[in-house]
Amino acid sequence: MATMLFLAGVVLVFVGIALSIALHEIGHLVPAKRFGVRVPQYMVGFGPTVFSRRRGETEYGVKAIPLGGYIRMIGMFPPRAGDEPGTIRTSSTGRFSQLADEARAQSFEEVRPGDEDRLFYKLSVPKKITVMLGGPMMNLLIAFVIFGGIFTLYGTVQTSPRLSSVSECVDLTKAGQSTAQECTPDMPTAPANEAGLRPGDTITAINGQAVTTWDEVRAQIRANGDREMRIAVDRGGRDETVTATPIVLDQPKIGDDGRVVEDAKGQPVLEQAGFLGASGTPVRVKQPVTEVPALFGDMLVTTFSAVAKIPQKLVGVYQAAFGSEERDPESPMSVVGVGRVAGEVASSDEFGTPAEKLMMIISLIGSLNLMLFAFNLIPLLPLDGGHVAGALWEGVKKGWARVRGLPDPGPVDVAKALPLAYGVALTFIAMTVLLVYADIVKPIKLL
């Protein structure tokens, strides 16, 4: 049974990934066709073709390696100045220029009579940007629908001021600790325990100031330092007040967004703050529709931050894969790792009810779409962001020419950046190989 559930989780997440890739390419396909560009091919995957069917002027199909997808548009690159479209003039400037010339020629291979005005490079700057952003924006829309539905219909996990546990003791040598701390005779009693707080108590006020969330409770305790504080609690319907004196410890710094602040190496920044030794109770709260944009915006910020840290995280992945270091649970994963995580969630009772497991897997698909959105905006070819950057530069050049009364400089020759694009592509391939290997020999474990 566990094996079947594991496979079901893997299949579900891979179907979600395949649909996300397919919709990403539709995000490119629809505006390209709308603007008149001829699109000979729409494919999900790479490598040998498994299935294809031609409808109209476009071949739609699925390829064997499900690591992406593409649409092929005619006239992606403009001819070099002075050349006729589709011709290759022998270059005297080396192999890099020859690569660009060959790419220009390939982009014209399927140009037919009557296609002269259906070439991608002839689109206006806004239309080029719309076509290239169509894919990432589709991933953003998928993620927004997924998380908007989860926020409003299923809810988000928040921590209430109702105590779920109270520490017995405090380890003064440890920065950041849980209420499950193992005690030794030399450890002092936790302030919450000494004050008589119990699991099930609901903190209602601290030093006369009402609190309704655990974040407010935590902020009050941390700011209070080692001064005595009065804590009002609801204990089984009775209002009681206890007095506690927190202990000041080195603890991870909490930012204004409620998250732990990290340094340049990804390690928590520590600060001296009050510690009580009690934990709130996680509860799921359905959010109003008006809260969705703010919650989704926070997720976007977190995603862009994660993308920026990928090079740094890859160092840790390499050290874990080829050394004895532990794998960072927040390190990037390949599709192999994502599938394994989905399988673990589906097959283990530790992740709650079937509905909770399903929500976790759907959330994983939503997070992947957010990552695809952010990653594709990197302004490097062959990513969509690289083409957008080229179009924006074209717009700047044309605008500057208009202001100065100069002739239209024409389209930007993005093909000149192809040597860099090949380097970026090789880097991505190496990154994928590393992540797949790490996900096999040193996978991220949720339990």
Solvent accessible surface area in square Angstrom, and as a share of the most:
residue,aa,sasa,rsa
1,M,173,0.77
2,A,60,0.47
3,T,94,0.55
4,M,129,0.58
5,L,62,0.31
6,F,65,0.27
7,L,92,0.46
8,A,56,0.43
9,G,1,0.01
10,V,33,0.19
11,V,91,0.52
12,L,68,0.34
13,V,0,0.00
14,F,67,0.28
15,V,75,0.43
16,G,9,0.09
17,I,20,0.10
18,A,44,0.34
19,L,104,0.52
20,S,5,0.03
21,I,18,0.09
22,A,21,0.16
23,L,64,0.32
24,H,17,0.07
25,E,10,0.05
26,I,58,0.29
27,G,6,0.06
28,H,8,0.04
29,L,14,0.07
30,V,90,0.52
31,P,19,0.12
32,A,0,0.00
33,K,73,0.31
34,R,182,0.66
35,F,57,0.24
36,G,28,0.27
37,V,1,0.01
38,R,9,0.03
39,V,0,0.00
40,P,5,0.03
41,Q,22,0.10
42,Y,19,0.07
43,M,0,0.00
44,V,21,0.12
45,G,0,0.00
46,F,85,0.35
47,G,39,0.37
48,P,97,0.61
49,T,65,0.38
50,V,104,0.60
51,F,111,0.46
52,S,44,0.28
53,R,133,0.49
54,R,142,0.52
55,R,157,0.57
56,G,74,0.72
57,E,47,0.21
58,T,0,0.00
59,E,38,0.17
60,Y,62,0.23
61,G,6,0.06
62,V,71,0.41
63,K,28,0.12
64,A,53,0.41
65,I,80,0.40
66,P,76,0.48
67,L,92,0.46
68,G,15,0.15
69,G,15,0.14
70,Y,58,0.22
71,I,21,0.11
72,R,96,0.35
73,M,10,0.05
74,I,4,0.02
75,G,0,0.00
76,M,37,0.17
77,F,25,0.11
78,P,8,0.05
79,P,32,0.20
80,R,52,0.19
81,A,93,0.72
82,G,87,0.83
83,D,25,0.13
84,E,121,0.54
85,P,71,0.45
86,G,35,0.34
87,T,72,0.42
88,I,95,0.48
89,R,120,0.44
90,T,126,0.74
91,S,13,0.09
92,S,114,0.74
93,T,104,0.60
94,G,35,0.33
95,R,136,0.50
96,F,135,0.56
97,S,30,0.19
98,Q,70,0.31
99,L,34,0.17
100,A,4,0.03
101,D,5,0.02
102,E,62,0.28
103,A,11,0.09
104,R,13,0.05
105,A,15,0.11
106,Q,116,0.51
107,S,15,0.10
108,F,14,0.06
109,E,131,0.59
110,E,64,0.29
111,V,47,0.27
112,R,124,0.45
113,P,133,0.83
114,G,59,0.57
115,D,6,0.03
116,E,94,0.42
117,D,127,0.66
118,R,70,0.26
119,L,7,0.03
120,F,10,0.04
121,Y,25,0.10
122,K,103,0.43
123,L,20,0.10
124,S,53,0.34
125,V,24,0.14
126,P,90,0.57
127,K,80,0.34
128,K,13,0.05
129,I,33,0.17
130,T,64,0.37
131,V,0,0.00
132,M,11,0.05
133,L,49,0.24
134,G,14,0.14
135,G,0,0.00
136,P,0,0.00
137,M,93,0.41
138,M,44,0.20
139,N,0,0.00
140,L,30,0.15
141,L,98,0.49
142,I,26,0.13
143,A,0,0.00
144,F,82,0.34
145,V,97,0.56
146,I,31,0.16
147,F,9,0.04
148,G,12,0.12
149,G,26,0.25
150,I,18,0.09
151,F,15,0.06
152,T,32,0.19
153,L,138,0.69
154,Y,48,0.18
155,G,1,0.01
156,T,25,0.14
157,V,90,0.52
158,Q,80,0.35
159,T,52,0.30
160,S,25,0.16
161,P,13,0.08
162,R,121,0.44
163,L,0,0.00
164,S,53,0.34
165,S,34,0.22
166,V,26,0.15
167,S,1,0.01
168,E,118,0.53
169,C,6,0.04
170,V,0,0.00
171,D,21,0.11
172,L,102,0.51
173,T,129,0.75
174,K,91,0.38
175,A,45,0.35
176,G,29,0.28
177,Q,35,0.16
178,S,70,0.45
179,T,32,0.19
180,A,85,0.66
181,Q,30,0.13
182,E,146,0.65
183,C,58,0.35
184,T,65,0.38
185,P,145,0.91
186,D,124,0.64
187,M,41,0.18
188,P,49,0.31
189,T,63,0.36
190,A,0,0.00
191,P,7,0.05
192,A,0,0.00
193,N,60,0.31
194,E,131,0.59
195,A,22,0.17
196,G,34,0.33
197,L,8,0.04
198,R,133,0.48
199,P,86,0.54
200,G,26,0.25
201,D,3,0.01
202,T,39,0.23
203,I,1,0.01
204,T,56,0.33
205,A,18,0.14
206,I,0,0.00
207,N,65,0.33
208,G,66,0.63
209,Q,114,0.51
210,A,78,0.61
211,V,8,0.05
212,T,104,0.60
213,T,58,0.34
214,W,30,0.10
215,D,83,0.43
216,E,74,0.33
217,V,0,0.00
218,R,70,0.25
219,A,60,0.46
220,Q,40,0.18
221,I,11,0.06
222,R,36,0.13
223,A,81,0.63
224,N,10,0.05
225,G,15,0.14
226,D,91,0.47
227,R,148,0.54
228,E,122,0.55
229,M,1,0.01
230,R,126,0.46
231,I,0,0.00
232,A,28,0.22
233,V,1,0.01
234,D,49,0.25
235,R,25,0.09
236,G,79,0.76
237,G,68,0.65
238,R,140,0.51
239,D,127,0.66
240,E,53,0.24
241,T,86,0.50
242,V,20,0.12
243,T,66,0.39
244,A,5,0.04
245,T,69,0.40
246,P,2,0.01
247,I,44,0.22
248,V,48,0.27
249,L,10,0.05
250,D,65,0.34
251,Q,18,0.08
252,P,32,0.20
253,K,83,0.35
254,I,44,0.23
255,G,21,0.20
256,D,164,0.85
257,D,93,0.48
258,G,34,0.33
259,R,98,0.36
260,V,70,0.40
261,V,51,0.29
262,E,66,0.29
263,D,63,0.33
264,A,97,0.75
265,K,161,0.68
266,G,13,0.12
267,Q,105,0.47
268,P,64,0.40
269,V,50,0.29
270,L,88,0.44
271,E,62,0.28
272,Q,119,0.53
273,A,5,0.04
274,G,2,0.02
275,F,25,0.10
276,L,5,0.03
277,G,4,0.03
278,A,16,0.12
279,S,37,0.24
280,G,6,0.06
281,T,28,0.16
282,P,87,0.55
283,V,60,0.35
284,R,105,0.38
285,V,59,0.34
286,K,135,0.57
287,Q,22,0.10
288,P,77,0.48
289,V,114,0.65
290,T,114,0.66
291,E,76,0.34
292,V,7,0.04
293,P,84,0.53
294,A,62,0.48
295,L,48,0.24
296,F,12,0.05
297,G,27,0.26
298,D,66,0.34
299,M,47,0.21
300,L,39,0.19
301,V,105,0.61
302,T,57,0.33
303,T,13,0.08
304,F,83,0.34
305,S,47,0.30
306,A,41,0.32
307,V,17,0.10
308,A,81,0.62
309,K,61,0.26
310,I,22,0.11
311,P,91,0.57
312,Q,66,0.30
313,K,31,0.13
314,L,32,0.16
315,V,88,0.51
316,G,32,0.30
317,V,0,0.00
318,Y,124,0.47
319,Q,85,0.38
320,A,0,0.00
321,A,13,0.10
322,F,118,0.49
323,G,38,0.37
324,S,106,0.68
325,E,84,0.38
326,E,153,0.69
327,R,18,0.07
328,D,56,0.29
329,P,100,0.63
330,E,128,0.57
331,S,8,0.05
332,P,30,0.19
333,M,56,0.25
334,S,10,0.07
335,V,42,0.24
336,V,56,0.32
337,G,3,0.03
338,V,5,0.03
339,G,2,0.02
340,R,81,0.30
341,V,14,0.08
342,A,0,0.00
343,G,0,0.00
344,E,38,0.17
345,V,4,0.02
346,A,13,0.10
347,S,29,0.19
348,S,20,0.13
349,D,125,0.65
350,E,130,0.58
351,F,32,0.13
352,G,35,0.34
353,T,75,0.44
354,P,111,0.70
355,A,57,0.44
356,E,65,0.29
357,K,21,0.09
358,L,79,0.39
359,M,39,0.18
360,M,80,0.36
361,I,6,0.03
362,I,47,0.24
363,S,30,0.20
364,L,34,0.17
365,I,18,0.09
366,G,0,0.00
367,S,47,0.30
368,L,45,0.22
369,N,0,0.00
370,L,3,0.01
371,M,65,0.29
372,L,60,0.30
373,F,16,0.07
374,A,2,0.02
375,F,37,0.15
376,N,18,0.09
377,L,55,0.27
378,I,47,0.24
379,P,90,0.56
380,L,68,0.34
381,L,11,0.06
382,P,69,0.43
383,L,19,0.09
384,D,13,0.07
385,G,3,0.03
386,G,6,0.06
387,H,29,0.13
388,V,17,0.10
389,A,39,0.31
390,G,13,0.12
391,A,4,0.03
392,L,97,0.48
393,W,139,0.49
394,E,4,0.02
395,G,24,0.23
396,V,88,0.51
397,K,76,0.32
398,K,42,0.18
399,G,18,0.18
400,W,150,0.53
401,A,7,0.05
402,R,175,0.64
403,V,120,0.69
404,R,141,0.51
405,G,66,0.63
406,L,88,0.44
407,P,112,0.71
408,D,101,0.52
409,P,62,0.39
410,G,21,0.20
411,P,50,0.31
412,V,25,0.15
413,D,28,0.15
414,V,27,0.16
415,A,0,0.00
416,K,142,0.60
417,A,39,0.30
418,L,18,0.09
419,P,29,0.18
420,L,102,0.51
421,A,4,0.03
422,Y,94,0.36
423,G,34,0.33
424,V,15,0.09
425,A,31,0.24
426,L,121,0.60
427,T,84,0.49
428,F,47,0.19
429,I,103,0.52
430,A,62,0.48
431,M,36,0.16
432,T,47,0.27
433,V,95,0.54
434,L,31,0.15
435,L,11,0.05
436,V,42,0.24
437,Y,90,0.34
438,A,0,0.00
439,D,1,0.00
440,I,101,0.51
441,V,69,0.40
442,K,55,0.23
443,P,19,0.12
444,I,11,0.06
445,K,143,0.60
446,L,72,0.36
447,L,127,0.63
